[in-house]
Amino acid sequence: MVPTGEKASEEEPKEPSIPLVIQPKKHKSKILVWSDLSVDAVDRLNESLNADHIKQVLADIFVLDNWKDNLKTGIIMDLYFYTLQFAREEGFTPEKISTFFSIIKEIFEVCIETPFGNVDHTFEYFKDLLHCHAVNHPPYSIELFSPGEVRRISEYTINTFFRHFKMYKYVFTAQVRLDLQITYIGMPTVVPSEDAINVNDEVAPPGDEDVHDPEHEKALNQDEELLQAKEDLKTIVKNFLTQESKKIEGKVEDQVQAAVEALNSKIDPLLGNVPLKKEQKGKKK
């Protein structure tokens, strides 16, 4: 028989290794009805008559008790609260409220899973989730949202979440810094003279001729020129990286705008057969 102590030592679980760098990745869409908000949770939120009570219910469900004092928790609370406000203003059913809330929660978690730029991956995942809940193709997708609701959800998410995408990325992800080290090949290495290395040597009096050593002064001049060249190179590299980062930011804005226009162009043909005026009348009732 194997002693109990030896068996326990053999079955000790190993701590999983956490990767320091997480590359952006694509996510597969899935049906999210009742994924994060249950029927009881939606009923509790619908019964709330003021913002403070809604936030208290959200804090109880998602353990956000310190949302008033913690900046990050407060940002998450605002995201969840305004998501529910939009769903209630649209008159969504409990199933639609739960699904729309989970869609926003999913793309938020994808946004902050990596410090690298993944706006394209997040936006593609958002479109896949909408498609998954707007087309009747069980078990892969369900027809929950109408074309008009898909368009309004898209406009709201683009004008709120994706407009603040960089803010979420800055607050909830680690900052990536570029550690640049340049090595010159073929440049002579400056070796300090013996007078500079031996600190125990006696210092000559001011009037001694050995104080003004031509070779020592030449070595010092070479050191100063090398330091100045390194500083100039650092300045050039810094200015180049700053210009490139500004170009990247502009490209991201253009990509988001292009994605919005492409999404609207796909949704517009679907709205041709939808009586939007009747939906609006029913909404007012």
C-alpha positions as CSV (number, residue, x, y, z in Angstrom):
1,M,0.0,0.0,0.0
2,V,1.2,3.5,-0.7
3,P,1.4,5.8,2.3
4,T,-1.0,8.6,2.5
5,G,1.7,11.2,2.6
6,E,3.4,10.0,-0.5
7,K,0.1,9.9,-2.5
8,A,-0.7,13.4,-1.5
9,S,2.7,14.6,-2.5
10,E,2.3,12.9,-6.0
11,E,-1.1,14.5,-6.6
12,E,-0.1,18.1,-5.6
13,P,-1.4,20.3,-8.4
14,K,1.2,22.5,-10.2
15,E,0.5,26.2,-10.5
16,P,-0.4,27.1,-14.0
17,S,2.1,29.3,-15.8
18,I,0.7,32.7,-16.7
19,P,2.0,34.2,-20.0
20,L,3.5,37.6,-19.6
21,V,2.4,38.7,-23.1
22,I,-1.0,37.8,-24.5
23,Q,-1.4,38.3,-28.3
24,P,-4.7,39.4,-29.7
25,K,-6.9,36.5,-30.7
26,K,-10.2,35.8,-32.4
27,H,-13.2,34.6,-30.4
28,K,-16.0,32.4,-31.6
29,S,-19.6,33.7,-31.1
30,K,-22.1,31.9,-28.9
31,I,-25.6,32.3,-27.7
32,L,-25.7,34.5,-24.5
33,V,-29.3,34.4,-23.4
34,W,-29.3,34.3,-19.5
35,S,-25.5,34.0,-19.6
36,D,-24.8,36.7,-17.0
37,L,-28.2,38.0,-15.9
38,S,-30.7,35.4,-14.8
39,V,-34.5,35.8,-14.9
40,D,-34.5,36.7,-11.2
41,A,-31.7,39.3,-11.7
42,V,-33.5,41.0,-14.6
43,D,-36.7,41.1,-12.6
44,R,-34.8,42.8,-9.7
45,L,-33.3,45.3,-12.0
46,N,-36.6,46.1,-13.7
47,E,-38.2,46.6,-10.3
48,S,-35.6,49.3,-9.4
49,L,-37.0,52.8,-9.7
50,N,-33.8,54.9,-9.3
51,A,-30.1,54.8,-10.4
52,D,-28.8,54.1,-6.9
53,H,-30.9,51.0,-6.4
54,I,-30.0,49.7,-9.9
55,K,-26.3,50.1,-9.1
56,Q,-26.7,48.4,-5.7
57,V,-28.3,45.4,-7.4
58,L,-25.5,45.3,-10.0
59,A,-23.0,45.5,-7.1
60,D,-24.6,42.5,-5.4
61,I,-24.7,40.4,-8.6
62,F,-21.2,41.1,-9.9
63,V,-19.4,41.8,-6.5
64,L,-18.7,45.5,-7.2
65,D,-19.1,46.7,-3.6
66,N,-16.3,49.2,-3.8
67,W,-17.5,50.9,-7.0
68,K,-17.8,54.3,-5.2
69,D,-14.1,54.3,-4.0
70,N,-12.3,52.3,-6.6
71,L,-11.7,53.9,-10.0
72,K,-11.6,50.7,-12.1
73,T,-14.7,49.3,-10.4
74,G,-16.5,52.5,-10.9
75,I,-15.8,52.5,-14.6
76,I,-17.2,48.9,-14.8
77,M,-20.3,50.0,-12.9
78,D,-20.9,52.9,-15.3
79,L,-20.6,50.5,-18.3
80,Y,-23.1,48.1,-16.9
81,F,-25.5,50.8,-15.7
82,Y,-25.7,52.7,-19.0
83,T,-26.0,49.4,-20.9
84,L,-29.1,48.6,-18.8
85,Q,-30.5,52.1,-19.3
86,F,-30.3,51.8,-23.0
87,A,-32.0,48.4,-22.9
88,R,-34.8,49.7,-20.8
89,E,-35.3,52.8,-23.0
90,E,-35.6,50.5,-26.0
91,G,-38.3,48.5,-24.2
92,F,-36.4,45.2,-24.5
93,T,-37.9,42.0,-23.1
94,P,-36.1,40.3,-20.2
95,E,-34.4,37.9,-22.7
96,K,-33.2,40.8,-24.9
97,I,-31.9,42.7,-21.8
98,S,-29.9,39.7,-20.6
99,T,-28.5,39.1,-24.1
100,F,-27.6,42.6,-24.9
101,F,-25.9,43.0,-21.4
102,S,-23.8,39.9,-22.0
103,I,-22.8,41.1,-25.5
104,I,-21.4,44.3,-24.0
105,K,-19.8,42.4,-21.1
106,E,-18.1,40.0,-23.6
107,I,-16.6,42.6,-25.8
108,F,-15.4,44.5,-22.8
109,E,-13.5,41.4,-21.5
110,V,-12.0,40.8,-25.0
111,C,-10.9,44.5,-25.1
112,I,-8.9,44.2,-21.8
113,E,-7.5,40.7,-22.2
114,T,-4.4,42.0,-23.9
115,P,-2.4,45.3,-23.8
116,F,-1.9,45.1,-27.5
117,G,-4.2,46.7,-30.1
118,N,-7.2,44.4,-30.8
119,V,-9.9,46.8,-31.9
120,D,-10.4,44.9,-35.1
121,H,-10.7,41.5,-33.3
122,T,-13.2,43.0,-30.8
123,F,-15.3,44.7,-33.5
124,E,-15.5,41.5,-35.5
125,Y,-16.5,39.6,-32.4
126,F,-19.2,42.2,-31.7
127,K,-20.6,41.7,-35.2
128,D,-20.5,37.9,-34.9
129,L,-22.5,38.1,-31.6
130,L,-25.1,40.4,-33.1
131,H,-25.5,38.0,-36.1
132,C,-25.7,35.1,-33.7
133,H,-28.8,36.7,-32.0
134,A,-30.5,38.0,-35.2
135,V,-30.7,35.0,-37.5
136,N,-32.8,31.9,-36.9
137,H,-30.3,29.0,-37.4
138,P,-30.5,26.7,-34.4
139,P,-28.4,25.6,-32.6
140,Y,-25.8,28.1,-33.9
141,S,-27.9,31.2,-33.7
142,I,-31.4,32.5,-32.7
143,E,-33.6,35.2,-34.1
144,L,-33.9,37.4,-31.0
145,F,-33.3,40.9,-32.2
146,S,-35.1,42.5,-35.2
147,P,-33.1,44.3,-37.9
148,G,-34.1,47.6,-36.5
149,E,-32.9,46.6,-33.0
150,V,-29.6,45.4,-34.5
151,R,-29.1,48.8,-36.1
152,R,-29.8,50.7,-32.9
153,I,-27.6,48.4,-30.8
154,S,-24.8,48.9,-33.3
155,E,-25.1,52.7,-33.3
156,Y,-25.2,52.8,-29.5
157,T,-22.2,50.4,-29.0
158,I,-20.1,52.2,-31.6
159,N,-20.9,55.7,-30.2
160,T,-20.2,54.6,-26.6
161,F,-18.1,51.5,-26.1
162,F,-15.8,51.7,-29.1
163,R,-15.5,55.5,-28.8
164,H,-13.9,54.9,-25.4
165,F,-12.0,51.8,-26.4
166,K,-8.6,53.3,-25.8
167,M,-9.7,54.5,-22.4
168,Y,-10.7,51.0,-21.3
169,K,-7.4,49.7,-22.7
170,Y,-5.4,52.3,-20.8
171,V,-7.1,51.7,-17.5
172,F,-7.4,47.9,-17.4
173,T,-4.3,46.7,-19.2
174,A,-0.6,46.8,-18.4
175,Q,1.5,49.4,-20.2
176,V,3.9,48.0,-22.8
177,R,7.2,49.8,-22.9
178,L,9.9,49.5,-25.6
179,D,13.3,48.8,-24.2
180,L,15.6,49.8,-27.1
181,Q,19.4,49.1,-26.9
182,I,21.7,49.9,-29.8
183,T,25.2,48.3,-30.2
184,Y,27.7,49.9,-32.5
185,I,29.9,47.5,-34.5
186,G,33.3,48.6,-35.4
187,M,33.6,51.6,-33.1
188,P,36.7,51.8,-30.8
189,T,36.2,51.1,-27.2
190,V,37.5,53.9,-24.9
191,V,39.7,52.4,-22.1
192,P,40.3,54.7,-19.2
193,S,43.9,55.6,-18.5
194,E,45.8,54.2,-15.6
195,D,45.8,57.6,-13.9
196,A,41.9,57.5,-13.9
197,I,41.7,53.9,-12.6
198,N,44.2,54.1,-9.8
199,V,42.6,56.3,-7.2
200,N,45.3,55.7,-4.6
201,D,48.0,57.5,-6.5
202,E,49.2,60.8,-5.0
203,V,47.7,63.9,-6.5
204,A,50.4,66.1,-8.0
205,P,50.6,69.7,-6.8
206,P,49.0,72.4,-8.9
207,G,52.3,73.5,-10.4
208,D,53.3,70.0,-11.6
209,E,53.6,69.6,-15.3
210,D,52.2,66.0,-15.2
211,V,48.7,67.3,-14.4
212,H,48.2,68.5,-18.0
213,D,48.5,65.1,-19.7
214,P,47.7,65.5,-23.5
215,E,46.7,61.8,-23.9
216,H,44.4,62.0,-20.9
217,E,42.7,65.1,-22.2
218,K,42.3,63.5,-25.6
219,A,40.6,60.5,-24.0
220,L,38.2,62.8,-22.1
221,N,37.3,64.6,-25.3
222,Q,36.6,61.3,-27.0
223,D,34.3,60.3,-24.1
224,E,32.4,63.6,-24.4
225,E,31.9,63.2,-28.1
226,L,30.7,59.6,-27.7
227,L,28.2,60.6,-25.0
228,Q,26.9,63.5,-27.2
229,A,26.5,61.1,-30.1
230,K,24.5,58.7,-28.0
231,E,22.2,61.5,-26.8
232,D,21.6,62.7,-30.3
233,L,20.7,59.2,-31.4
234,K,18.3,58.8,-28.5
235,T,16.6,62.0,-29.5
236,I,16.2,60.9,-33.2
237,V,14.8,57.5,-32.2
238,K,12.4,59.1,-29.7
239,N,11.1,61.6,-32.3
240,F,10.6,58.8,-34.8
241,L,8.7,56.6,-32.4
242,T,6.5,59.5,-31.4
243,Q,5.6,60.2,-35.0
244,E,4.9,56.6,-35.7
245,S,2.6,56.2,-32.7
246,K,0.5,59.2,-33.9
247,K,0.2,57.6,-37.3
248,I,-1.0,54.4,-35.7
249,E,-3.6,56.2,-33.6
250,G,-5.0,57.9,-36.7
251,K,-5.1,54.5,-38.6
252,V,-7.2,53.0,-35.7
253,E,-9.7,55.8,-35.9
254,D,-10.0,55.4,-39.6
255,Q,-10.4,51.6,-39.3
256,V,-13.3,52.0,-36.7
257,Q,-15.0,54.5,-39.0
258,A,-14.6,52.3,-42.0
259,A,-16.0,49.3,-40.0
260,V,-19.0,51.4,-38.9
261,E,-19.8,52.4,-42.5
262,A,-19.4,48.7,-43.7
263,L,-21.7,47.5,-40.9
264,N,-24.4,50.2,-41.8
265,S,-24.2,49.2,-45.4
266,K,-25.0,45.6,-44.6
267,I,-27.8,46.5,-42.2
268,D,-29.6,49.0,-44.5
269,P,-30.8,46.4,-47.0
270,L,-32.3,44.4,-44.2
271,L,-34.3,47.4,-43.0
272,G,-36.1,47.7,-46.3
273,N,-38.8,45.2,-45.4
274,V,-39.1,46.2,-41.7
275,P,-42.0,48.5,-40.7
276,L,-40.0,50.8,-38.4
277,K,-42.9,53.2,-37.9
278,K,-45.0,50.4,-36.4
279,E,-42.2,49.5,-34.1
280,Q,-41.9,53.1,-32.9
281,K,-45.7,53.2,-32.3
282,G,-45.6,50.1,-30.2
283,K,-42.6,51.4,-28.3
284,K,-44.5,54.6,-27.3
285,K,-47.4,52.5,-26.0
